[in-house]
């Protein structure tokens, strides 16, 4: 099996781990403990206050990246025609929305100035997954066009 397919298939396991892993540790004041925030805990918290926005985040942060990985695997294994490259690019753009969301949350949290925000290991894993998926998508598009 080609290394690109192995990396792509590994994303099927790494994405869910990254979603559950702590992305940030945030606290109101430096004296108190920090709460760990993950993609899943953020969605759960959002679900309590704004269901519509939570569904949008689920689609962009969970469904789109997995759909892209599955579509890319279908293309790499020859089960999906090269004409679907544009659809793969569209899925890639949808999946990049999660990076934008995380950037907004970090910017807002740091901009408040009241609390403390620390980056946790899950953010690095999540970033790796997104960048690996992006790179594989570019590679597949170049190879199949």
C-alpha positions in Angstrom: 0.0 0.0 0.0 1.3 3.4 -0.9 2.5 5.7 1.9 0.0 8.3 0.9 -2.9 5.8 1.4 -1.4 4.7 4.8 -1.2 8.3 6.0 -4.7 9.1 4.7 -6.2 6.0 6.4 -4.4 6.8 9.6 -6.3 10.1 9.6 -9.5 8.0 10.2 -8.1 7.2 13.6 -6.2 10.4 14.3 -9.0 12.8 13.7 -11.3 11.4 16.4 -8.4 11.3 18.9 -7.7 15.0 18.0 -11.3 15.9 18.6 -11.3 14.4 22.0 -7.8 15.7 23.0 -7.4 18.9 24.9 -6.8 21.8 22.5 -6.5 24.5 25.1 -6.4 24.9 28.8 -8.3 28.0 29.9 -9.0 29.6 33.2 -10.6 32.8 34.4 -7.8 33.9 36.8 -4.2 32.7 37.2 -4.9 31.5 40.7 -7.6 29.0 39.7 -7.1 25.7 37.8 -7.4 25.5 34.1 -10.2 23.8 32.3 -9.3 21.7 29.3 -11.2 22.4 26.1 -11.5 20.0 23.2 -13.4 20.1 20.0 -16.0 17.8 21.4 -16.3 19.7 24.7 -16.7 22.9 22.7 -19.4 21.4 20.6 -21.2 20.1 23.7 -21.0 23.5 25.4 -22.2 25.2 22.2 -25.1 22.6 21.9 -26.5 23.9 25.2 -26.6 27.5 24.1 -27.0 27.5 20.3 -28.0 24.2 18.6 -28.0 25.7 15.1 -24.4 26.9 15.4 -23.4 23.6 17.0 -24.7 21.7 14.0 -22.8 24.0 11.7 -19.6 23.4 13.6 -20.2 19.6 13.6 -20.6 19.7 9.9 -17.4 21.7 9.3 -15.2 20.4 12.0 -16.2 16.7 12.2 -18.2 15.6 9.1 -16.3 17.5 6.3 -12.8 16.3 7.3 -13.9 12.7 7.6 -15.8 12.9 4.3 -12.7 14.3 2.7 -10.5 11.5 4.0 -13.0 8.9 2.8 -13.3 10.5 -0.6 -9.6 10.8 -0.9 -9.2 7.1 0.0 -11.7 6.2 -2.7 -9.8 8.2 -5.2 -6.4 6.8 -4.2 -7.7 3.2 -4.3 -9.2 3.8 -7.8 -12.9 3.6 -6.6 -13.6 7.2 -7.4 -13.0 8.8 -10.8 -10.4 11.6 -11.2 -13.3 13.9 -12.3 -14.3 14.1 -8.6 -11.1 16.1 -7.8 -13.2 19.3 -7.7 -15.6 17.8 -5.1 -12.5 16.8 -3.1 -11.3 20.4 -3.2 -14.7 21.6 -2.1 -14.6 19.2 0.9 -11.1 20.4 1.7 -12.3 24.0 1.8 -15.2 23.0 4.1 -12.8 21.1 6.4 -10.5 24.1 6.7 -13.3 26.0 8.5 -12.3 24.3 11.8 -8.9 26.0 11.7 -10.6 29.3 11.3 -12.9 28.6 14.2 -10.0 27.6 16.5 -8.1 30.8 15.5 -11.2 32.9 16.5 -11.5 31.2 19.8 -7.9 31.6 20.7 -8.0 35.3 19.6 -11.1 36.0 21.6 -9.8 34.3 24.7 -6.4 36.0 24.6 -8.0 39.3 23.7 -10.2 39.3 26.8 -7.2 39.7 29.1 -9.0 38.4 32.2 -8.1 34.8 31.9 -5.3 32.6 30.9 -5.1 30.3 27.8 -2.5 27.7 27.2 -2.1 25.5 24.1 -2.4 21.8 24.8 -1.1 18.8 22.9 -4.4 18.2 21.1 -4.0 21.4 19.1 -0.8 20.1 17.6 -2.3 16.8 16.8 -5.4 18.5 15.3 -3.2 20.8 13.3 -1.1 17.9 12.0 -4.3 16.1 10.9 -5.6 19.1 9.0 -2.2 19.8 7.4 -1.7 16.2 6.4 -5.2 16.1 4.9 -4.5 19.3 3.1 -1.2 18.1 1.7 -2.7 14.8 0.6 -5.5 16.6 -1.1 -3.0 18.8 -3.0 -0.9 15.7 -3.9 -3.9 13.8 -5.2 -5.1 16.7 -7.2 -1.7 17.1 -8.8 -1.4 13.4 -9.5 -4.9 13.0 -10.9 -5.1 16.0 -13.2 
